[in-house]
Amino acid sequence: MTASGIGDGEKGAAALWSIAASAMFLWPLVYRYFPGIQYYLAKYCHRLVSLVSPYIHITFPEFSGERMKRSDAYAAIESYLAASCTQSATKLKAELGKDSSSLTLSMDEHEEVTDDFRGARIWWTSVSRSPPQNSMSFYPQPDSRRYFRLIFHRRHRDLVVGSYLDHVLAAGREATFANRRRKLYTNNPSNNWYGYKKSVWSHVTFTHPSTFATMAMDPDKKKEIVADLEAFRSGKDFYAKIGKPWKRGYLLYGPPGTGKSTMIAAIANYLDYDIYDLELTSVKDNTELRKLFIETTGKSIIVIEDIDCSLDLTGERKKKKDDKEDDDKEGSSDGKPPVKPPGDNEKQSKVTLSGLLNFIDGLWSACGGERLIIFTTNYVEKLDPALIRRGRMDKHIEMSYCCFEAFKVLAANYLGIVDGEHRLFENVRVLIDEVKMTPADVAENLMPKSGDEMNASDRAMAVQTNLHL
């Protein structure tokens, strides 16, 4: 019985091997003459597995679209997993991203981690596949196509689709934002070279060291500004409740040298925002101005410095226009219209006051959110009232001459004198209320001179001398 059983088992195994060998031999022939059979086999095998498996799979490819643009969802998931799930991973990769300020750890290929969300167990897997060799495209293709695969039990479908994915994207974007290098942007000129369309913004890394602690300004005014910034940063739900776009306008005005640009840098450092420095004179028209606004991101500051000098945006716009028309009608002495330099019309900006107002608080201003718009000017009285009214420039901040409290900040910064303890401080207190001196002038006198170092007393005396003068 035993020998007979062994013999029957060997015959069965031999038969299975024979069938397998025949299938391997015949499969290339079947695939050659019936090329669509692989699709149908995969389709029905998947259906068969789905009938018995209780798990649902969602795939997130790294690249999408015809031009193979990197998916924002993939980037957010990568940041989320790096921040919250890589503690359990055994295979990691470290990368210094293009816009990252430090090394970022993420899942290596074919690694799996788990995540728990409101009692649901969720699995994430990193997958890498080589693209088809015969794929044709006019755009560069990645060497490998990476995916994140999300696996969860079907009873958690509503929880995952309704809440978990939103949680992952929000947390991932926050992690990306916190680890990025902050940037200072400027708008590129309108012209293109040989039909090549340049990016509307170019940037450098923003490294300005200014903070509110080092700003020469009245302490109460600084506290007021910081409180306003905090209310804005945490006001997403409030702005949605009252039906206004999540943005706020600041007007910084005052004489030259009072710290308007320094204030912008301090605000950016406090909020951890990027800065878009908009040069209006290089913007061709209102349409291009809208395009520039659309290309800005959230958590940013849009700055137009010296707006009174950028364009003719004063209240006398109409009068100047009428005068120009009269001059054009008079023409030259021979009755012919004046000759304009070639290309003059093309170079002149056609941005209008109306276009700028729509940029600030029109329909286009609601595209995106969490933006500050800051104007600076030395002569606030020259600006059109419609441009700086409340609702457009919500907060007006006067950057004034140096007061004694601001002087004490500068003395601490440059001389290391704290709490106003110096024999000349009383003299400075009296004189600084009588003489208008900008913080920039005071700082220049406190600055150590190369090759001619002065001690703290000498530099304080220099300030006192300038105040007398």
C-alpha positions in Angstrom: 0.0 0.0 0.0 2.8 2.3 0.8 4.8 1.6 -2.4 1.6 2.0 -4.4 0.9 5.3 -2.7 4.4 6.7 -3.4 4.1 5.6 -7.0 0.8 7.4 -7.4 2.2 10.5 -5.8 5.2 10.5 -8.1 2.9 10.1 -11.1 0.8 13.1 -10.0 3.8 15.3 -9.5 5.2 14.3 -12.9 1.8 15.1 -14.4 1.8 18.6 -12.8 5.3 19.3 -14.0 4.3 18.2 -17.4 1.3 20.5 -17.5 3.4 23.4 -16.2 6.1 22.8 -18.8 3.5 22.7 -21.5 1.9 25.9 -20.3 5.3 27.7 -20.3 6.0 26.5 -23.8 2.6 27.4 -25.1 2.2 30.8 -23.4 4.5 32.7 -25.8 2.6 31.3 -28.7 -0.8 32.2 -27.1 0.5 35.7 -26.2 1.8 36.2 -29.8 -1.4 35.3 -31.5 -3.8 36.6 -28.8 -2.0 39.7 -27.5 -5.1 40.9 -25.6 -5.4 37.8 -23.5 -3.0 39.1 -20.8 -5.3 42.1 -20.1 -8.3 39.8 -19.7 -6.5 37.4 -17.5 -5.3 40.2 -15.2 -8.8 41.7 -15.2 -10.6 38.5 -14.2 -7.9 37.5 -11.8 -8.3 40.9 -10.1 -12.1 40.4 -9.9 -11.6 36.9 -8.5 -9.3 38.2 -5.8 -11.6 41.1 -4.9 -14.4 38.7 -4.3 -12.5 37.0 -1.5 -10.2 39.8 -0.2 -11.7 42.4 2.2 -9.0 45.0 1.5 -9.1 48.0 -0.8 -6.0 49.4 -2.6 -5.5 53.0 -3.7 -2.4 54.0 -5.8 -0.8 57.5 -5.8 1.7 57.9 -8.7 4.6 60.3 -8.4 4.1 61.8 -11.9 0.8 62.5 -13.7 -0.4 64.1 -16.9 1.1 64.3 -20.3 4.1 66.4 -19.2 4.8 64.1 -16.3 4.5 66.8 -13.7 5.2 65.7 -10.2 2.0 65.1 -8.3 1.3 67.5 -5.4 -0.6 64.6 -3.7 2.5 62.3 -3.9 4.8 65.0 -2.5 2.4 65.7 0.4 2.1 61.9 1.2 5.9 61.6 1.1 6.3 64.4 3.6 3.5 63.0 5.9 5.0 59.6 6.0 8.5 61.0 6.6 7.2 63.0 9.6 4.8 60.5 11.2 5.4 56.9 10.0 9.1 56.4 9.3 9.9 55.5 12.9 8.7 51.9 12.1 10.5 51.6 8.8 13.7 49.7 8.5 14.7 50.9 5.0 15.0 54.6 4.6 16.5 57.0 2.1 17.9 60.5 3.0 17.6 63.3 0.5 18.2 67.0 0.5 15.3 68.3 -1.5 15.5 71.2 -3.9 13.7 73.5 -1.6 14.5 71.8 1.7 16.7 73.3 4.4 17.8 69.9 5.9 18.0 66.2 5.1 14.6 64.5 4.8 14.1 60.8 5.6 11.5 58.9 3.5 10.5 55.3 2.8 12.8 53.4 0.5 11.5 51.3 -2.4 9.3 48.3 -1.5 9.2 49.4 2.2 5.9 49.1 4.2 4.7 51.1 7.2 1.5 51.1 9.2 -0.6 54.1 10.4 -3.5 54.2 12.9 -6.3 56.7 12.4 -9.4 56.7 14.7 -9.2 53.0 15.3 -8.5 52.0 11.7 -5.2 50.2 10.7 -3.8 51.5 7.4 -0.8 50.2 5.4 1.4 52.3 3.2 3.8 50.7 0.7 6.4 52.4 -1.6 6.5 50.8 -5.0 8.9 51.4 -7.9 8.4 50.1 -11.5 10.4 50.5 -14.7 8.4 52.3 -17.4 7.5 50.4 -20.6 10.5 50.3 -23.0 8.3 51.2 -26.0 6.7 54.3 -24.4 6.8 57.3 -26.7 6.7 60.9 -25.4 7.9 64.3 -26.3 8.7 65.0 -22.7 11.5 63.5 -20.6 10.4 60.3 -18.8 11.7 59.3 -15.3 14.0 56.3 -15.1 11.5 54.6 -12.8 7.9 55.2 -11.8 7.2 55.4 -8.1 3.9 54.9 -6.4 2.5 55.0 -2.9 0.0 52.2 -2.3 -2.6 52.7 0.4 -4.3 49.5 1.8 -7.1 49.4 4.2 -10.1 47.2 5.2 -13.3 47.9 3.2 -15.2 48.6 6.4 -13.1 51.7 6.8 -13.8 53.1 3.3 -15.9 56.1 4.4 -13.4 57.0 7.1 -10.4 56.8 4.8 -12.0 58.6 1.8 -13.9 61.1 3.9 -11.4 62.1 6.6 -8.0 60.2 6.5 -6.9 61.4 3.1 -7.7 65.0 3.9 -5.7 64.6 7.1 -2.7 63.2 5.3 -2.6 65.9 2.7 -3.0 68.7 5.2 -0.3 67.3 7.6 2.0 66.6 4.6 1.7 70.1 3.3 2.4 71.5 6.7 5.5 69.3 7.0 6.7 70.4 3.6 6.2 74.1 4.5 8.1 73.8 7.8 11.1 72.1 6.1 11.4 74.4 3.1 13.9 77.1 2.3 12.1 80.4 2.4 12.4 82.5 -0.8 12.5 86.0 -2.0 10.9 86.3 -5.4 11.0 89.0 -8.1 8.9 89.2 -11.2 10.7 88.6 -14.6 10.4 91.1 -17.4 7.6 90.6 -19.9 9.6 89.9 -23.0 10.4 86.3 -24.1 13.4 85.0 -26.0 12.7 83.2 -29.3 9.2 82.3 -28.2 10.5 80.6 -25.0 8.2 81.5 -22.1 10.1 82.2 -19.0 8.7 81.7 -15.5 6.9 84.8 -14.3 8.9 84.7 -11.0 12.5 84.1 -10.2 13.9 83.7 -6.7 16.8 83.5 -4.3 16.9 82.1 -0.8 15.6 84.6 1.7 18.2 85.1 4.6 17.4 88.5 6.0 18.1 88.5 9.7 15.7 91.2 10.8 13.4 90.4 13.8 11.0 92.5 15.9 13.4 92.1 18.8 16.1 94.0 16.9 13.9 96.7 15.3 14.3 100.2 16.5 10.6 101.0 17.1 8.3 102.0 19.9 7.7 98.7 22.0 3.9 99.3 22.2 3.6 99.7 18.5 5.6 96.5 17.9 3.3 94.6 20.3 0.3 95.9 18.4 1.7 94.8 15.1 2.6 91.3 16.4 -0.9 90.9 17.8 -2.4 91.8 14.5 -0.2 89.3 12.7 -1.1 86.5 15.1 -4.8 87.3 14.6 -4.3 87.1 10.8 -2.3 83.8 10.9 -4.9 82.1 13.0 -7.9 83.6 11.3 -8.7 81.1 8.5 -12.1 80.1 10.0 -12.9 83.7 10.9 -12.3 85.0 7.3 -14.4 82.2 5.9 -17.2 83.0 8.4 -17.4 86.7 7.4 -17.1 85.9 3.7 -13.7 87.6 3.0 -10.6 86.3 1.3 -7.9 85.3 3.7 -5.6 88.3 3.1 -4.7 91.5 4.8 -3.2 94.8 3.5 -0.5 96.8 5.3 0.6 100.3 4.4 4.0 101.3 5.7 4.7 105.0 5.4 7.2 107.5 6.7 10.4 109.3 5.8 13.4 107.4 4.2 15.5 105.5 6.6 12.8 104.8 9.1 12.9 101.0 8.6 10.1 100.1 6.2 12.0 97.4 4.4 13.4 96.1 7.7 9.8 95.8 9.0 8.8 93.7 5.9 11.7 91.3 6.6 10.8 91.1 10.3 7.2 90.3 9.4 8.4 87.6 7.0 10.7 86.0 9.6 8.0 86.2 12.3 5.3 84.5 10.1 7.8 82.2 8.3 6.4 83.5 4.9 8.0 83.8 1.5 8.2 87.3 -0.1 7.2 88.3 -3.6 8.8 91.7 -4.4 6.6 93.0 -7.2 8.2 95.6 -9.6 5.2 97.3 -11.2 7.2 99.2 -13.8 8.2 95.9 -15.5 4.6 94.6 -15.6 3.2 95.0 -19.1 -0.6 95.4 -18.4 -3.4 94.4 -16.0 -3.6 90.9 -17.5 0.0 90.1 -16.7 -0.6 91.5 -13.2 -3.3 89.0 -12.7 -1.1 86.2 -14.0 1.6 87.2 -11.5 -0.9 87.1 -8.6 -2.1 83.6 -9.6 1.4 82.3 -9.6 2.0 83.3 -6.0 1.6 80.8 -3.2 -0.2 80.9 0.1 1.7 81.8 3.3 3.4 84.7 1.4 3.9 88.5 1.4 3.4 90.4 -1.8 5.4 93.7 -1.5 5.2 96.8 -3.7 7.9 99.2 -2.4 7.7 103.0 -3.1 4.4 102.6 -4.7 4.2 106.4 -5.2 7.2 106.1 -7.6 6.2 102.8 -9.3 3.3 104.2 -11.5 1.1 107.2 -11.8 -1.3 106.1 -9.2 -2.0 109.5 -7.5 -5.3 111.3 -7.2 -4.2 113.6 -10.1 -4.2 110.8 -12.7 -7.1 112.2 -14.7 -5.6 115.8 -14.7 -2.3 114.5 -16.0 -4.0 112.4 -18.7 -6.0 115.5 -19.9 -2.8 117.6 -20.0 -1.0 114.9 -22.0 -3.9 114.8 -24.5 -3.7 118.6 -24.9 0.0 118.4 -25.6 -0.6 115.7 -28.2 -3.2 117.9 -30.0 -0.9 120.9 -30.1 1.8 118.7 -31.7 4.9 120.3 -33.2 5.3 123.8 -34.8 4.7 122.4 -38.3 1.3 120.8 -37.2 2.6 117.3 -37.2 2.2 115.0 -34.2 5.4 114.7 -32.1 7.6 111.8 -33.0 8.0 109.2 -30.2 11.0 107.0 -29.9 10.6 103.5 -31.5 9.4 100.9 -29.0 8.4 103.5 -26.4 4.8 102.2 -26.2 5.9 98.7 -25.9 8.2 99.4 -23.0 5.8 101.5 -21.0 3.7 99.7 -18.4 -0.1 99.8 -19.0 -1.1 98.8 -15.5 -3.9 101.0 -14.4 -5.2 102.1 -11.0 -8.3 100.1 -11.6 -6.2 97.0 -12.4 -4.2 97.4 -9.3 -7.3 97.8 -7.1 -8.7 94.6 -8.6 -5.4 92.9 -7.8 -5.7 93.9 -4.2 -9.3 93.2 -3.4 -11.2 92.2 -6.6 -12.4 88.8 -7.6 -8.8 87.6 -8.4 -7.7 88.4 -4.9 -9.7 85.4 -3.6 -7.4 82.9 -5.6 -5.5 81.2 -2.8 -5.3 82.4 0.7 -3.1 83.5 3.7 -1.4 86.4 1.9 -0.2 89.8 3.2 -0.1 92.6 0.7 2.3 95.4 1.8 2.8 98.8 0.2 5.5 101.2 1.2 5.7 104.9 0.5 7.6 108.0 1.7 4.7 110.3 0.8 1.4 108.9 1.8 -0.4 112.1 0.9 0.4 111.5 -2.8 -1.5 108.2 -3.1 -5.0 108.0 -4.4 -7.4 107.6 -1.5 -9.1 104.6 -3.2 -5.8 102.7 -3.1 -5.2 103.0 0.6 -8.7 103.0 2.1 -9.5 100.5 4.8 -10.4 97.1 3.3 -7.6 97.4 0.9 -4.8 98.6 3.1 -6.4 97.4 6.3 -3.6 98.6 8.7 -1.7 101.8 8.3 1.7 101.8 10.1 3.6 105.0 10.4 7.4 104.4 10.5 8.5 107.6 12.4 11.7 109.1 13.5 13.8 107.6 16.2 12.3 107.9 19.7 14.2 107.2 22.9 12.8 103.7 23.3 14.0 102.9 19.8 17.4 104.3 20.6 17.7 102.0 23.6 17.1 99.0 21.2 19.8 100.3 18.9 22.2 100.8 21.8 21.6 97.2 22.9 22.1 95.9 19.4 25.3 97.9 18.6 26.8 98.6 22.0 25.5 95.8 24.2 24.1 98.3 26.6 20.9 97.0 28.2 18.3 98.6 30.4 19.4 102.1 29.3 22.3 102.2 31.8 24.8 104.8 30.5 25.8 108.2 31.7 24.9 109.9 28.4 21.4 108.4 28.1 19.7 111.3 29.9 21.3 113.7 27.5 20.2 111.6 24.5 16.7 111.4 26.0 16.3 115.2 26.0 17.9 115.8 22.6 16.1 113.0 20.7 12.7 114.6 21.4 13.9 117.9 20.0 15.7 116.7 16.8 14.3 114.5 14.1 16.8 111.7 13.4 16.0 108.5 11.6 16.9 105.1 13.0 19.2 104.6 10.0 21.2 107.8 11.0 21.4 106.7 14.6 22.5 103.2 13.6 25.3 104.6 11.3 26.8 106.5 14.2 26.6 103.4 16.5 28.2 101.2 13.9 31.9 100.4 14.6 34.2 101.9 11.9 36.7 99.6 10.2 40.3 100.4 11.3 39.0 103.0 13.8 37.2 101.1 16.5 35.5 103.3 19.1 34.3 102.2 22.4 30.7 102.4 23.5 31.0 105.8 25.2 32.7 107.3 22.1 29.9 106.1 19.8 27.2 107.3 22.2 29.0 110.6 22.2 28.9 110.7 18.4 25.1 110.2 18.4 24.8 113.0 21.0 27.0 115.3 18.8 24.8 114.6 15.7 21.7 115.4 17.7 23.2 118.8 18.7 24.0 119.5 15.1 
